[in-house]
Amino acid sequence: MAVLVTRPQEQGQALCRHLASIDVPAYCHPMMTIKAGTGLGSLSKQLCKADIIISVSQHVATFSHHQLTLQNLPWPQCTYLAVGRKTAQAMEQVTQQTTHYPNISDSEHLLNMEELQNVTGKRIVILRGNGGRETLFNGLLARGAKVEYVEVYQRQMLPFDSKLYVPMWQANHIDCLIVTSGKQLEYFLSQLDNTHMQWVLGLKLLVPSQRLVDKATQLGFSQTINTGGASNLDIVNTLRSRKQDLKNGE
């Protein structure tokens, strides 16, 4: 087993170190970089009106807290939610307030949480990157909430030459691919030429939700595994179990 990790540089390298600790070879090929978002300038104004603040990734905590610190402003007292455990921990560290999260890290399970059941008339701010979480936004809007996005960071995709990289991945016996969003997956495939597409579609693909399993199947992947979350721990645990299954001959 050898794994291709497409997470941003810092997260990707951390995941590769975790995988090395369980004797799984892993290679980091970042699909994107993360930079400050266009909504940071209005962040404090929108946060002060919020009844509920939802964070979609750990990058939210980093960029938002930096902006508030520059303005010498505190995080408001309100209800905090996050898509997953790691994001919740990052938010609790910067806000010094409890941040609730679902057992399964996706928008559907977040919408099922008690804190989001009676939200008619409540102001909800979703802190995110440039795009994504439309299911969450539309679900809250349908429940009568007043929902706003704030783009606190931006994902910038990194092009690559598949004629150069795919042979390298093949030489390293890559058989697993980790991608954590639908847009990243579509972009990854868009960078491949026809001669390499079938090889990539034959890889075992690890994704963090059933929605992405379904999307990957539509795109042509035949072996897709749901890790149940996008954190490095979720991914490592899934690969540890898979390694054990291979060792047992299952």
PASEBA-1860 file (N, C-alpha, C; in nm, 3 decimals):
! residues 250
1> MAVLVTRP> 0.084/-0.120/0.000/0.000/0.000/0.000/0.088/0.125/0.000 ~ 0.058/0.220/-0.088/0.125/0.349/-0.091/0.021/0.455/-0.124 ~ 0.030/0.571/-0.058/-0.079/0.668/-0.060/-0.033/0.802/-0.118 ~ -0.117/0.861/-0.202/-0.094/0.996/-0.252/-0.186/1.091/-0.176 ~ -0.125/1.188/-0.107/-0.198/1.283/-0.023/-0.206/1.417/-0.096 ~ -0.328/1.469/-0.114/-0.345/1.594/-0.190/-0.384/1.712/-0.102 ~ -0.371/1.699/0.028/-0.406/1.808/0.120/-0.307/1.924/0.106 ~ -0.343/2.045/0.153/-0.247/2.156/0.152/-0.118/2.117/0.224
9> QEQGQALC> -0.009/2.186/0.193/0.126/2.145/0.232/0.138/2.107/0.380 ~ 0.098/2.194/0.469/0.117/2.169/0.612/0.037/2.049/0.659 ~ -0.092/2.045/0.623/-0.175/1.930/0.662/-0.128/1.803/0.595 ~ -0.089/1.815/0.469/-0.045/1.697/0.394/0.080/1.635/0.451 ~ 0.176/1.719/0.487/0.299/1.666/0.544/0.274/1.604/0.681 ~ 0.185/1.665/0.759/0.150/1.607/0.890/0.086/1.470/0.872 ~ -0.003/1.458/0.773/-0.067/1.329/0.747/0.037/1.226/0.702 ~ 0.130/1.265/0.618/0.234/1.172/0.573/0.317/1.122/0.690
17> RHLASIDV> 0.345/1.210/0.786/0.421/1.167/0.905/0.341/1.066/0.986 ~ 0.210/1.091/1.002/0.125/0.996/1.074/0.123/0.860/1.005 ~ 0.113/0.863/0.873/0.108/0.737/0.799/0.241/0.663/0.807 ~ 0.351/0.738/0.805/0.482/0.674/0.818/0.495/0.602/0.951 ~ 0.429/0.657/1.054/0.437/0.596/1.187/0.366/0.462/1.193 ~ 0.276/0.434/1.099/0.211/0.302/1.092/0.261/0.224/0.970 ~ 0.377/0.266/0.920/0.446/0.196/0.810/0.364/0.194/0.681 ~ 0.298/0.306/0.653/0.228/0.322/0.524/0.302/0.431/0.446
25> PAYCHPMM> 0.367/0.395/0.335/0.436/0.496/0.254/0.336/0.599/0.201 ~ 0.370/0.727/0.211/0.279/0.833/0.167/0.360/0.945/0.101 ~ 0.302/1.003/-0.002/0.367/1.108/-0.079/0.275/1.229/-0.084 ~ 0.329/1.346/-0.051/0.248/1.467/-0.044/0.254/1.544/-0.177 ~ 0.137/1.564/-0.236/0.127/1.646/-0.357/0.011/1.744/-0.336 ~ 0.039/1.862/-0.279/-0.070/1.957/-0.249/-0.146/1.997/-0.375 ~ -0.278/1.995/-0.362/-0.364/2.036/-0.472/-0.395/2.184/-0.467 ~ -0.370/2.249/-0.354/-0.406/2.390/-0.341/-0.326/2.456/-0.230
33> TIKAGTGL> -0.323/2.588/-0.234/-0.268/2.668/-0.126/-0.383/2.744/-0.060 ~ -0.361/2.789/0.062/-0.463/2.861/0.138/-0.412/3.002/0.168 ~ -0.496/3.103/0.140/-0.458/3.241/0.170/-0.579/3.314/0.228 ~ -0.557/3.436/0.275/-0.663/3.515/0.337/-0.777/3.541/0.240 ~ -0.900/3.540/0.292/-1.019/3.558/0.209/-1.064/3.703/0.199 ~ -1.151/3.728/0.103/-1.197/3.864/0.075/-1.295/3.916/0.179 ~ -1.352/3.827/0.262/-1.452/3.869/0.359/-1.398/3.910/0.494 ~ -1.267/3.905/0.512/-1.210/3.934/0.644/-1.237/4.077/0.689
41> GSLSKQLC> -1.243/4.169/0.593/-1.264/4.309/0.630/-1.397/4.335/0.697 ~ -1.499/4.256/0.663/-1.633/4.274/0.722/-1.663/4.172/0.830 ~ -1.564/4.092/0.866/-1.587/3.981/0.959/-1.644/4.027/1.092 ~ -1.584/4.126/1.155/-1.627/4.167/1.289/-1.770/4.221/1.287 ~ -1.806/4.291/1.183/-1.941/4.347/1.171/-2.044/4.236/1.162 ~ -2.013/4.129/1.088/-2.109/4.020/1.073/-2.114/3.929/1.195 ~ -2.000/3.911/1.259/-1.998/3.826/1.379/-2.079/3.887/1.493 ~ -2.074/4.018/1.507/-2.142/4.080/1.621/-2.293/4.069/1.612
49> KADIIISV> -2.346/4.038/1.493/-2.490/4.023/1.474/-2.536/3.878/1.485 ~ -2.442/3.785/1.496/-2.475/3.643/1.484/-2.531/3.583/1.612 ~ -2.631/3.497/1.595/-2.678/3.412/1.704/-2.601/3.280/1.705 ~ -2.564/3.234/1.584/-2.491/3.108/1.568/-2.379/3.131/1.468 ~ -2.261/3.083/1.501/-2.146/3.091/1.410/-2.101/2.949/1.378 ~ -2.092/2.920/1.248/-2.053/2.785/1.203/-1.918/2.794/1.131 ~ -1.826/2.710/1.174/-1.694/2.702/1.112/-1.683/2.574/1.030 ~ -1.633/2.586/0.906/-1.629/2.469/0.818/-1.491/2.403/0.811
57> SQHVATFS> -1.387/2.469/0.865/-1.254/2.406/0.863/-1.163/2.473/0.964 ~ -1.049/2.411/0.988/-0.951/2.467/1.080/-0.893/2.599/1.028 ~ -0.892/2.616/0.895/-0.841/2.742/0.837/-0.926/2.861/0.884 ~ -1.053/2.836/0.909/-1.142/2.942/0.959/-1.087/2.999/1.089 ~ -1.051/2.911/1.180/-1.001/2.956/1.310/-0.874/3.040/1.293 ~ -0.784/2.994/1.209/-0.656/3.063/1.189/-0.675/3.204/1.135 ~ -0.745/3.216/1.023/-0.757/3.345/0.956/-0.851/3.440/1.030 ~ -0.960/3.387/1.083/-1.055/3.472/1.155/-0.993/3.528/1.282
65> HHQLTLQN> -0.926/3.443/1.357/-0.867/3.488/1.483/-0.757/3.592/1.456 ~ -0.680/3.571/1.353/-0.576/3.669/1.319/-0.637/3.805/1.290 ~ -0.748/3.805/1.214/-0.815/3.931/1.180/-0.869/4.001/1.306 ~ -0.935/3.927/1.392/-0.990/3.987/1.514/-0.879/4.038/1.606 ~ -0.768/3.965/1.610/-0.655/4.008/1.692/-0.598/4.140/1.641 ~ -0.589/4.154/1.508/-0.540/4.279/1.449/-0.628/4.397/1.489 ~ -0.758/4.371/1.502/-0.853/4.476/1.538/-0.873/4.488/1.688 ~ -0.803/4.403/1.763/-0.814/4.401/1.910/-0.958/4.378/1.954
73> LPWPQCTY> -1.024/4.282/1.885/-1.164/4.251/1.913/-1.178/4.107/1.963 ~ -1.270/4.082/2.055/-1.293/3.945/2.104/-1.392/3.871/2.014 ~ -1.394/3.741/2.026/-1.500/3.663/1.964/-1.631/3.689/2.041 ~ -1.744/3.699/1.972/-1.870/3.726/2.042/-1.918/3.606/2.124 ~ -2.003/3.633/2.221/-2.068/3.528/2.299/-2.191/3.481/2.222 ~ -2.187/3.361/2.171/-2.301/3.306/2.097/-2.283/3.155/2.087 ~ -2.365/3.089/2.007/-2.352/2.945/1.987/-2.254/2.918/1.874 ~ -2.157/2.830/1.901/-2.057/2.794/1.801/-2.075/2.648/1.758
81> LAVGRKTA> -2.069/2.626/1.628/-2.076/2.491/1.572/-1.962/2.473/1.472 ~ -1.919/2.349/1.453/-1.816/2.318/1.354/-1.854/2.190/1.282 ~ -1.800/2.174/1.163/-1.834/2.057/1.082/-1.773/1.930/1.139 ~ -1.656/1.941/1.203/-1.591/1.822/1.257/-1.517/1.849/1.386 ~ -1.463/1.743/1.445/-1.400/1.750/1.577/-1.276/1.839/1.576 ~ -1.187/1.821/1.479/-1.063/1.899/1.474/-1.092/2.048/1.457 ~ -1.191/2.078/1.372/-1.229/2.217/1.353/-1.287/2.274/1.482 ~ -1.368/2.194/1.552/-1.424/2.238/1.680/-1.313/2.267/1.781
89> QAMEQVTQ> -1.213/2.181/1.786/-1.102/2.202/1.880/-1.027/2.331/1.846 ~ -1.006/2.356/1.717/-0.936/2.479/1.676/-1.017/2.602/1.713 ~ -1.150/2.595/1.695/-1.235/2.708/1.729/-1.240/2.731/1.881 ~ -1.247/2.624/1.958/-1.249/2.639/2.104/-1.121/2.704/2.154 ~ -1.010/2.671/2.090/-0.882/2.728/2.132/-0.879/2.879/2.112 ~ -0.936/2.928/2.000/-0.929/3.072/1.974/-1.045/3.150/2.037 ~ -1.163/3.088/2.046/-1.280/3.160/2.100/-1.293/3.146/2.250 ~ -1.232/3.041/2.308/-1.246/3.010/2.450/-1.391/2.981/2.485
97> QTTHYPNI> -1.465/2.925/2.387/-1.606/2.888/2.407/-1.630/2.748/2.352 ~ -1.728/2.680/2.409/-1.763/2.546/2.362/-1.809/2.551/2.217 ~ -1.757/2.460/2.137/-1.798/2.449/1.997/-1.853/2.309/1.973 ~ -1.978/2.302/1.932/-2.045/2.173/1.912/-2.018/2.120/1.771 ~ -2.018/1.988/1.757/-1.991/1.927/1.626/-2.062/1.792/1.616 ~ -2.093/1.747/1.494/-2.161/1.618/1.478/-2.062/1.501/1.486 ~ -2.114/1.382/1.510/-2.029/1.263/1.515/-1.970/1.229/1.379 ~ -2.045/1.260/1.274/-1.996/1.239/1.137/-1.978/1.376/1.073
105> SDSEHLLN> -1.861/1.399/1.018/-1.822/1.534/0.974/-1.873/1.568/0.834 ~ -2.001/1.604/0.824/-2.052/1.654/0.698/-2.171/1.746/0.724 ~ -2.214/1.814/0.619/-2.322/1.913/0.635/-2.452/1.847/0.678 ~ -2.481/1.729/0.624/-2.607/1.663/0.656/-2.617/1.632/0.805 ~ -2.511/1.580/0.864/-2.515/1.547/1.006/-2.509/1.673/1.093 ~ -2.444/1.776/1.044/-2.446/1.904/1.115/-2.587/1.959/1.121 ~ -2.660/1.949/1.011/-2.799/1.997/1.008/-2.890/1.919/1.102 ~ -2.851/1.797/1.135/-2.932/1.714/1.225/-2.911/1.749/1.373
113> MEELQNVT> -2.816/1.835/1.403/-2.786/1.866/1.542/-2.899/1.948/1.607 ~ -2.915/1.927/1.735/-3.023/1.993/1.810/-3.015/2.145/1.799 ~ -2.893/2.198/1.798/-2.873/2.344/1.795/-2.926/2.409/1.668 ~ -2.950/2.330/1.564/-2.995/2.385/1.435/-3.138/2.345/1.400 ~ -3.214/2.296/1.498/-3.350/2.251/1.468/-3.452/2.366/1.472 ~ -3.441/2.457/1.564/-3.537/2.568/1.577/-3.464/2.700/1.556 ~ -3.445/2.734/1.429/-3.360/2.849/1.396/-3.436/2.959/1.321 ~ -3.569/2.952/1.320/-3.647/3.054/1.251/-3.613/3.193/1.305
121> GKRIVILR> -3.575/3.283/1.214/-3.543/3.420/1.252/-3.405/3.440/1.309 ~ -3.330/3.333/1.334/-3.196/3.348/1.392/-3.095/3.385/1.283 ~ -2.997/3.464/1.324/-2.890/3.503/1.232/-2.776/3.401/1.245 ~ -2.746/3.337/1.133/-2.641/3.235/1.131/-2.533/3.277/1.033 ~ -2.410/3.279/1.079/-2.295/3.314/0.994/-2.212/3.188/0.971 ~ -2.192/3.155/0.844/-2.109/3.040/0.806/-1.973/3.094/0.762 ~ -1.870/3.059/0.837/-1.733/3.100/0.804/-1.672/2.991/0.717 ~ -1.633/3.029/0.595/-1.588/2.928/0.498/-1.479/2.985/0.407
129> GNGGRETL> -1.439/2.904/0.309/-1.348/2.950/0.205/-1.427/3.004/0.087 ~ -1.364/3.005/-0.029/-1.430/3.056/-0.149/-1.513/2.945/-0.214 ~ -1.636/2.934/-0.166/-1.728/2.833/-0.219/-1.745/2.716/-0.125 ~ -1.852/2.640/-0.147/-1.878/2.519/-0.070/-1.984/2.540/0.038 ~ -2.034/2.428/0.089/-2.134/2.421/0.197/-2.269/2.477/0.156 ~ -2.304/2.461/0.029/-2.436/2.506/-0.017/-2.548/2.423/0.045 ~ -2.524/2.295/0.069/-2.625/2.210/0.134/-2.659/2.265/0.272 ~ -2.558/2.306/0.346/-2.578/2.363/0.480/-2.654/2.495/0.470
137> FNGLLARG> -2.611/2.582/0.383/-2.674/2.713/0.365/-2.821/2.698/0.330 ~ -2.850/2.617/0.228/-2.989/2.600/0.181/-3.076/2.532/0.285 ~ -3.019/2.438/0.360/-3.095/2.370/0.463/-3.137/2.464/0.574 ~ -3.048/2.553/0.614/-3.079/2.651/0.719/-3.176/2.757/0.669 ~ -3.160/2.797/0.544/-3.251/2.895/0.484/-3.393/2.840/0.480 ~ -3.406/2.711/0.448/-3.538/2.647/0.441/-3.604/2.640/0.579 ~ -3.525/2.647/0.685/-3.579/2.643/0.821/-3.611/2.784/0.874 ~ -3.596/2.883/0.790/-3.633/3.018/0.828/-3.523/3.101/0.891
145> AKVEYVEV> -3.400/3.051/0.886/-3.289/3.126/0.942/-3.243/3.235/0.846 ~ -3.178/3.337/0.901/-3.115/3.441/0.820/-2.967/3.404/0.811 ~ -2.926/3.356/0.694/-2.794/3.294/0.679/-2.703/3.380/0.593 ~ -2.579/3.394/0.637/-2.478/3.467/0.560/-2.349/3.387/0.556 ~ -2.281/3.394/0.442/-2.146/3.341/0.432/-2.047/3.455/0.461 ~ -1.932/3.419/0.517/-1.817/3.509/0.520/-1.697/3.430/0.468 ~ -1.638/3.478/0.361/-1.522/3.411/0.302/-1.397/3.457/0.375 ~ -1.351/3.376/0.470/-1.236/3.416/0.552/-1.104/3.360/0.500
153> YQRQMLPF> -1.112/3.265/0.407/-0.989/3.218/0.341/-1.023/3.179/0.198 ~ -0.920/3.165/0.117/-0.937/3.126/-0.023/-0.851/3.005/-0.054 ~ -0.910/2.914/-0.129/-0.835/2.800/-0.181/-0.789/2.834/-0.323 ~ -0.662/2.820/-0.348/-0.610/2.845/-0.483/-0.554/2.714/-0.536 ~ -0.618/2.662/-0.641/-0.578/2.534/-0.696/-0.440/2.543/-0.764 ~ -0.364/2.434/-0.755/-0.230/2.428/-0.811/-0.229/2.333/-0.931 ~ -0.207/2.385/-1.051/-0.203/2.296/-1.168/-0.080/2.206/-1.165 ~ -0.089/2.093/-1.233/0.027/2.004/-1.244/0.024/1.934/-1.379
161> DSKLYVPM> 0.140/1.887/-1.420/0.156/1.817/-1.548/0.149/1.667/-1.524 ~ 0.039/1.606/-1.564/0.021/1.463/-1.537/0.126/1.378/-1.609 ~ 0.179/1.426/-1.722/0.282/1.350/-1.795/0.409/1.340/-1.713 ~ 0.431/1.438/-1.626/0.549/1.435/-1.539/0.522/1.359/-1.410 ~ 0.407/1.385/-1.347/0.383/1.332/-1.213/0.328/1.189/-1.210 ~ 0.238/1.155/-1.301/0.178/1.021/-1.294/0.283/0.911/-1.305 ~ 0.379/0.919/-1.398/0.483/0.815/-1.400/0.561/0.805/-1.269 ~ 0.583/0.919/-1.202/0.651/0.917/-1.071/0.566/0.843/-0.968
169> WQANHIDC> 0.434/0.873/-0.968/0.345/0.805/-0.874/0.338/0.655/-0.902 ~ 0.337/0.620/-1.029/0.334/0.479/-1.065/0.463/0.410/-1.021 ~ 0.576/0.477/-1.037/0.705/0.419/-0.997/0.712/0.398/-0.846 ~ 0.638/0.481/-0.771/0.633/0.466/-0.625/0.520/0.375/-0.579 ~ 0.456/0.307/-0.674/0.352/0.207/-0.646/0.232/0.265/-0.571 ~ 0.197/0.389/-0.604/0.077/0.449/-0.545/-0.046/0.366/-0.582 ~ -0.124/0.330/-0.481/-0.250/0.261/-0.509/-0.369/0.322/-0.435 ~ -0.343/0.424/-0.350/-0.450/0.494/-0.279/-0.437/0.645/-0.301
177> LIVTSGKQ> -0.550/0.710/-0.315/-0.555/0.854/-0.335/-0.647/0.915/-0.228 ~ -0.602/1.023/-0.165/-0.683/1.091/-0.064/-0.723/1.228/-0.117 ~ -0.854/1.252/-0.126/-0.909/1.382/-0.168/-1.025/1.415/-0.074 ~ -1.031/1.538/-0.024/-1.128/1.568/0.080/-1.241/1.662/0.039 ~ -1.251/1.699/-0.089/-1.367/1.778/-0.134/-1.398/1.745/-0.279 ~ -1.525/1.766/-0.316/-1.569/1.739/-0.451/-1.500/1.828/-0.553 ~ -1.479/1.955/-0.519/-1.415/2.047/-0.613/-1.269/2.009/-0.635 ~ -1.203/1.966/-0.529/-1.064/1.920/-0.545/-1.058/1.796/-0.635
185> LEYFLSQL> -1.154/1.707/-0.617/-1.155/1.586/-0.696/-1.177/1.618/-0.845 ~ -1.272/1.706/-0.873/-1.297/1.746/-1.011/-1.174/1.814/-1.072 ~ -1.109/1.899/-0.992/-0.991/1.968/-1.043/-0.877/1.870/-1.069 ~ -0.858/1.777/-0.978/-0.753/1.676/-0.996/-0.772/1.602/-1.128 ~ -0.894/1.558/-1.154/-0.922/1.485/-1.277/-0.904/1.574/-1.400 ~ -0.933/1.703/-1.386/-0.920/1.795/-1.500/-0.775/1.813/-1.543 ~ -0.681/1.781/-1.456/-0.539/1.797/-1.488/-0.478/1.675/-1.557 ~ -0.556/1.569/-1.570/-0.505/1.445/-1.628/-0.527/1.440/-1.778
193> DNTHMQWV> -0.430/1.385/-1.851/-0.457/1.359/-1.992/-0.520/1.221/-2.006 ~ -0.570/1.190/-2.122/-0.647/1.067/-2.141/-0.566/0.941/-2.112 ~ -0.435/0.946/-2.135/-0.354/0.826/-2.116/-0.339/0.788/-1.968 ~ -0.364/0.884/-1.878/-0.347/0.858/-1.735/-0.480/0.848/-1.658 ~ -0.589/0.884/-1.724/-0.718/0.888/-1.656/-0.758/0.752/-1.600 ~ -0.746/0.648/-1.680/-0.789/0.515/-1.635/-0.707/0.464/-1.518 ~ -0.578/0.496/-1.517/-0.496/0.453/-1.404/-0.544/0.519/-1.275 ~ -0.572/0.649/-1.280/-0.619/0.721/-1.162/-0.755/0.669/-1.117
201> LGLKLLVP> -0.845/0.647/-1.211/-0.979/0.598/-1.175/-0.973/0.458/-1.113 ~ -0.864/0.387/-1.137/-0.847/0.254/-1.078/-0.788/0.254/-0.939 ~ -0.745/0.371/-0.890/-0.691/0.381/-0.754/-0.802/0.367/-0.650 ~ -0.764/0.325/-0.531/-0.858/0.327/-0.419/-0.866/0.472/-0.370 ~ -0.984/0.528/-0.371/-1.003/0.668/-0.336/-1.062/0.680/-0.196 ~ -0.999/0.760/-0.112/-1.050/0.786/0.023/-1.110/0.926/0.027 ~ -1.236/0.934/0.068/-1.308/1.061/0.078/-1.380/1.067/0.213 ~ -1.419/1.188/0.260/-1.470/1.200/0.397/-1.620/1.187/0.416
209> SQRLVDKA> -1.699/1.163/0.310/-1.844/1.157/0.329/-1.909/1.069/0.223 ~ -2.032/1.026/0.252/-2.107/0.945/0.156/-2.141/1.026/0.031 ~ -2.163/1.156/0.050/-2.192/1.241/-0.066/-2.076/1.238/-0.166 ~ -1.952/1.237/-0.114/-1.837/1.231/-0.202/-1.815/1.092/-0.260 ~ -1.855/0.990/-0.185/-1.852/0.854/-0.241/-1.941/0.848/-0.365 ~ -2.062/0.903/-0.353/-2.155/0.903/-0.465/-2.100/0.983/-0.583 ~ -2.039/1.097/-0.553/-1.983/1.181/-0.659/-1.868/1.110/-0.729 ~ -1.782/1.047/-0.651/-1.668/0.975/-0.709/-1.714/0.862/-0.800
217> TQLGFSQT> -1.820/0.793/-0.759/-1.875/0.686/-0.842/-1.925/0.742/-0.975 ~ -1.992/0.855/-0.969/-2.039/0.920/-1.092/-1.923/0.961/-1.183 ~ -1.811/0.997/-1.122/-1.695/1.040/-1.201/-1.615/0.922/-1.256 ~ -1.647/0.801/-1.211/-1.583/0.684/-1.270/-1.495/0.602/-1.177 ~ -1.481/0.642/-1.049/-1.403/0.561/-0.956/-1.480/0.435/-0.918 ~ -1.411/0.324/-0.911/-1.477/0.197/-0.879/-1.449/0.150/-0.737 ~ -1.347/0.207/-0.670/-1.312/0.167/-0.534/-1.302/0.293/-0.447 ~ -1.411/0.330/-0.383/-1.413/0.450/-0.301/-1.446/0.415/-0.156
225> INTGGASN> -1.369/0.469/-0.063/-1.383/0.437/0.079/-1.420/0.565/0.154 ~ -1.524/0.557/0.236/-1.568/0.669/0.317/-1.494/0.665/0.451 ~ -1.412/0.768/0.478/-1.336/0.771/0.604/-1.419/0.821/0.721 ~ -1.539/0.874/0.692/-1.626/0.922/0.799/-1.588/1.058/0.854 ~ -1.492/1.124/0.793/-1.449/1.257/0.838/-1.324/1.298/0.762 ~ -1.295/1.428/0.764/-1.183/1.481/0.686/-1.057/1.503/0.767 ~ -1.060/1.475/0.897/-0.941/1.498/0.979/-0.833/1.395/0.947 ~ -0.709/1.431/0.976/-0.599/1.336/0.955/-0.620/1.210/1.037
233> LDIVNTLR> -0.676/1.224/1.158/-0.700/1.107/1.242/-0.800/1.011/1.177 ~ -0.908/1.065/1.119/-1.006/0.980/1.049/-0.938/0.902/0.936 ~ -0.854/0.971/0.862/-0.787/0.908/0.748/-0.688/0.803/0.794 ~ -0.609/0.835/0.896/-0.511/0.739/0.947/-0.580/0.614/1.001 ~ -0.688/0.632/1.076/-0.759/0.517/1.131/-0.815/0.428/1.021 ~ -0.867/0.490/0.915/-0.920/0.412/0.803/-0.810/0.331/0.737 ~ -0.695/0.393/0.713/-0.586/0.322/0.647/-0.523/0.217/0.738 ~ -0.522/0.244/0.868/-0.472/0.143/0.962/-0.561/0.018/0.956
241> SRKQDLKN> -0.692/0.039/0.954/-0.784/-0.075/0.946/-0.767/-0.149/0.814 ~ -0.752/-0.072/0.706/-0.735/-0.136/0.575/-0.606/-0.217/0.570 ~ -0.500/-0.163/0.629/-0.373/-0.234/0.632/-0.387/-0.366/0.708 ~ -0.460/-0.362/0.819/-0.482/-0.483/0.898/-0.563/-0.585/0.819 ~ -0.664/-0.537/0.746/-0.745/-0.627/0.663/-0.659/-0.695/0.557 ~ -0.568/-0.619/0.495/-0.480/-0.676/0.394/-0.387/-0.780/0.456 ~ -0.340/-0.749/0.577/-0.252/-0.842/0.647/-0.325/-0.972/0.678 ~ -0.453/-0.960/0.707/-0.534/-1.079/0.741/-0.585/-1.151/0.616
249> GE> -0.556/-1.093/0.499/-0.598/-1.156/0.375/-0.741/-1.135/0.339 ~ -0.806/-1.030/0.396/-0.946/-1.005/0.369/-0.962/-0.919/0.244
END
